[in-house]
Amino acid sequence: MRCEGFRGVSQSLGHHIANDAIRDHVFDREGGGNGVEPGQYDVAILGDYNIGGDAWSSRILLEEMGLRVVAQWSGDGTLAEMEQTPKVKLNLLHCYRSMNYISRHMEEKYGIPWVEYNFFGPTKIAESLRKIAAYFDDNIKEGAEKVIAKYQAMSEEIIAKYRPRLEGKKVMLYVGGLRPRHVIGAYEDLGMEVVGTGYEFGHNDDYDRTRNDIGNATLIYDDVTGFEFEEFVKRVKPDLVGSGVKEKYIFQKMGVPFRQMHSWDYSGLIMATMASPFLPRIWT
């Protein structure tokens, strides 16, 4: 059976097929677009699939700092929004693995810069807002600082509640997409140490980016089997494992605390993050 979105050894060919289809059949289509007049603060969110309402939380922060999100890929985005994307001033890349191809194409053809951002945990959110604001004028830079200040007390209250119980605890991660590196800062905000992380579908450039966020003693693994991951956990002895549903029951049977890292399995807690976008997303 052909399933285009999952073709290739790590789904990468599926990503290429989807990106190329948009490039060839959506961009520059006659009569395309949603009729929105381009503005100086227009941005597009690429690669946030909004499975648990994540993109809505991101838009709150971006729009509060003064930006206008005119397109959202793909989640609940529309074809008209995709057609509008070549007119934005900056592309905001959430899932690097799936959308870096089309981001590079728009940079080469339309001159639109792109920046990878991380909205997991208050520290990385603040860093990302400042990084995004650096592409715009002082009005947006001031807006970013106001947003950071607005939610600082809220995030400090949550951290003060949980950090005493989590300080010094060790975490091992094994997830797909961007989470093996993006959630590291959120755990660190809570005083925890990520001692192992790895990808199911990672490429070399994913690991190059991951090295910037981990310590020298952090174990890195690629596409491990359930048995291999179990053996790593036995030897490293983390206090918590964060992974997917396939690994969930292995560690439950071992008696190791486990966090399922895909938000759709914990839909009852998503509203808390939507209402309070600065809270660490590891709780969603």
N, C-alpha and C positions, 0 to 999 in steps of 0.2 A: 504494500500500500504506500502511496506517495503522500507525505504530509509535509508540505513545503516549509512550514515554520520550524520544523524540528530536523531538517536535513543537515548532514555533516556530522563529523565526529563529536562536535561540542555545540551543536545547534547553530554554529557560526554561518554555515551556508544558508540556513533558513533566514538568518538576519540579513545576509547579503541580498537574497532574493527579494525580501520585503522592501529593503532600502532602495534597491534598483528599480523596483516596480513604481515606487513613489516618484523617484527621479525621472523615470521615462514616461509615466502616464498621468501623473498628478500635477507636478510643477509645470507652469507655463501653459496650462490647458486653457484654451480660448473660453472666455466667459467664466473662468474659475474665480475663487475667492469669495469672501463673505461680505464684500462691500464696505469693510471697515477702512476708514481713511487712515493711512499710516501715520504714526506719531513718533516723537523723539524718544519715548520711553517704552516702546513696544518690545516685548520679549516673548519667546516661546519656550515651553517646558517640553523637553524631549526625553522619552524613555521612562516616564513615570506612569505605570500601567493602572494606577488608581484602584487596585484590587480592594484595598481596605479604606478608601477615602484619603489616601496619602496626598494626592495632588491637590485636593481641596485645602488641606492644612498648609501646604506649600504656598498656594496662591494667596492665602490670608496674609502671610508675611511679606510676600513680594509686592502685593498691592498696597499694603499699609506703608511700605517704604516709598511708594510713589510710582512704581512700575505698572505697566498695563500688560497683562497676560492675554495675548490674542490667539494663542494656539496651545493645545495640550495634546501630546502624543503618548500612547494612543488611547488607552483607557476609555473614557467616555468622550474623547475628542471627536471631531467631525471632519469630513472630507474638505469642507469649506475652510476650516481652520488650517488644515495642512497646506491648502493652496495659498493661504495668507502668509505662511511662514517665511518665504523668501523676501518678505518686505520688512521683517523685524530688524531691530538693531543688535540683538544679542540672542544667541541660542543657549539655553540652560540645560546642560546634559546631566541627567540623573543616572541612567543605566548606560555606562560607557560601552559595555560589551555589545549591546544591541543597536546603538544609535550613533556610534562614532563615525560610521561610514557616511551617513547622510549629512552629519555635521561638517565633516571635512569637505564634502561636495559643495555644500552651500557656502563654505568659506572660500573655496576656490572660484566658484562661478559667480556668486553674488556679493562676495566681500564681507560676509557676516561672520564675526568672530564667535567662538563658542567657548564655554567654560564649564568644567565639571564641578558640581556642587554636592554637598553632603548635609542633609537636614536630619541627621540622627543625633540627638543629644544637644544640649544647649551650647556647649563649647564649639562644636562643629557648625552648628547653625549660625552662631555669631561670626565665625571665621568666613563662612560661605557668603553671608550677607555683605560683609565688608569686601570680599573678593568680587562679588557681582557689582556692588556699588562703584568700585574702582573704574568700571567701564563707562560711567556716566558722570554727570556734573555734580557740583556741590549740593544741589537740591536733593539728589538721590542719596548721596553720602550722608547728609544730615538725617534723611529719612531712615536710613539703615540704623544709625545710632539711636534714634528715637524708638525704633522697634525693639532693638536689643535691650534698651533700658526698660521698656514697658513690661517685658516678660521676665526680666532678671529676678525680681523678687519671687515670682511664682516658681521659677526653676530652682532657686535656692531653697525654698520651703520644701519642695519635693525631695531634693538631694539631702537636706538636713534630716528628713524623716527616715530615709532608707540607707544612707551611707554608713551610719554606725553599725548596721547589721551586715553590710556587704564589704566593708573595708578589708583589703587584703585577700579577698576570695579570688580563686583562679577559674578562668573560663576557657573552654575549648570550643571552637566554631567550625562548622563545615556546612556551607550553604552554597546555593547557586547565585547567579547574578552579581550584584555589587556588595551584598551584605558582609562577605568575609573581611572586607576592609572598612566599609562605611560605619559599621556598628561598633568598631573598636573604641572610638572616642566616647560613645554613649556609656559603655561599660566603665571606662576610665573616669567619667564624671561621677560615677557611683562608687569610686574607690576600688574597682575590681581590676584584675590584671588578665589580659588575654595571653595565654601561654601556648595556644595553638590555633591555627586558622588555615583554611584551604578552600578550593573551588571544585565544583563538579564540572564546570564548563569554562574554566579560565584559560587565557592565553598568556604568553610571556609578558605582554605589556600590562596585564592585570597584576601579575606578581611584581613587576617593576614598581607599580603604584603602591602595592601593599607594603613593600619594604619601608616606605616613608612613614608608616603608621605603627610599626611594631618594634619591639625591643630586640636586642641581639640574641636573646635566648629563646625567642618565640619559635615554636616548631611550625613549619609550613609543609603541607601535603597537598597532592594533586590527584583528584579523581580516585580517592581510596575506596576500597571495598568495605562492606560492613564489618568483615572480620578484621581488616587492617585498622579501621578506625577504633574498633573495640580494643585492640591490642595497644594502640597509642594511648587510649584513655586509661587502661590498666597501669601503664608505666608512668604516665605524667601525673595521674591522680588529681584531676581538676575538681573543683567544688560544684561546677555547673557545666553542662554541655548544651550548646545551642546549635540545632541542626534542623533537618526536615522530618517529615512524617515517616519516611522509610527507616530512619534511625531511632525514632521515638521509643519503640518497644524494646529495642536492645538494651537501652540504658535504664529504662524503667525496671526491667527484669534484673539488671545489675544493681539496682538501688542507688543509681547516680542521679541527682537532680537534673532535670531536663527542661529546656525551653524550646518549644516548636517555633521556629523563626519566621514562619509564613503567617501573615496577619489574618488570612481568611479562616484559619483554624481557631481563632480567638475573637470572633466578630463581636462578642458581647462587650469587649473592652475598647473597641475602636473609638467610640464616641468621646471617651475621655481625651484622646489625643486630638480629635477634631476640635473639641472645645478649647483645648489648651495646647496650641501647636508647639510650644517651646519645651514640652515635657519630652524626656527621652523616649524614642519610639520603641525601645526594646520591650516596653510594656504592652504594645499593641499586638 
